Amino acid sequence: MDRKALQSYAEDYTTDDSKMVKELVAASDEDLEHIDMLSGRVVGRLLSILIKISGAKRVLEIGTFTGYSALTMAEALPEDGALFTCEYNERYENIARTFFNNSEYGSKITLVMGKALETIPKIPGTFDFVFLDADKINYPNYYKLILPRLEQDGILVVDNVLWGGEVLDPKTDKAEAIDQLSRMIRDDDLVEQVMLPVRDGVTIVRKK
Ligand SMILES: C[S@@+](CC[C@H](N)C(=O)[O-])C[C@H]1O[C@@H](n2cnc3c(N)ncnc32)[C@H](O)[C@@H]1O
């Protein structure tokens, strides 16, 4: 099976990104050597649909990169929605801020700079939607930090849960940490979850 061809087929049959989001992808590609950290259209549209059907208003994103998923989620949020997105790399911050400032949805976004494990406790309130997509080594720590702040019926989406297949036989610290989080979620009576083999793997968790 040609997984790349299937991924491209899935993208072709998925709603297109907005004009501004497409421009953000193009600008990221022009400015940076690699943009493979960007979650991409299938995950982006999944986040968008989940936000719309869940009625989420307060969103936390851990791992902004150049703002692809943040802007996609902000476009999906209601007018009184708010999205906090955490990043520590200033080079990515500059691209993200440019597009947040130019977007009519950018006013919903607060870009929080610094190490996310240190900045998240300073963000006030609870969340009804969280997208976890930052340093894999800290995935279990992020789960411990955010689950108590996730509302009942709140949704957590975890990206890269398959880590290119390495989780089947974890040999690196990152693969081990991702697998550890998946075990934590599976064994946690407070949540129900589904792991989807979409792109690099996405787990959708609902807090009971
Ligand atoms: C996979 S990328 C995020 C991609 C983004 N969600 C998207 O779809 O375009 C992960 C990002 O997390 C950032 N990051 C990694 N460790 C971090 C930390 N400890 N605190 C804040 N940001 C971090 C990286 O700089 C990187 O931009």
The ligand as a Gaussian input file, in Angstrom:
#p B3LYP/6-31G(d) Opt

LIG

0 1
 C        4.950000      20.004000      15.583000
 S        5.277000      21.693000      15.824000
 C        3.659000      22.396000      15.963000
 C        2.934000      22.415000      14.658000
 C        1.651000      23.231000      14.666000
 N        0.724000      22.749000      15.652000
 C        1.049000      23.169000      13.281000
 O        0.184000      22.332000      13.046000
 O        1.508000      23.930000      12.428000
 C        5.848000      21.752000      17.476000
 C        6.213000      23.148000      17.947000
 O        6.395000      23.100000      19.362000
 C        7.432000      23.961000      19.696000
 N        7.957000      23.525000      20.998000
 C        8.725000      22.435000      21.246000
 N        8.994000      22.347000      22.554000
 C        8.371000      23.392000      23.148000
 C        8.277000      23.840000      24.498000
 N        8.876000      23.177000      25.498000
 N        7.548000      24.945000      24.752000
 C        6.936000      25.619000      23.735000
 N        6.990000      25.236000      22.451000
 C        7.697000      24.144000      22.162000
 C        8.439000      23.839000      18.560000
 O        9.277000      24.974000      18.479000
 C        7.513000      23.690000      17.365000
 O        7.277000      24.920000      16.746000

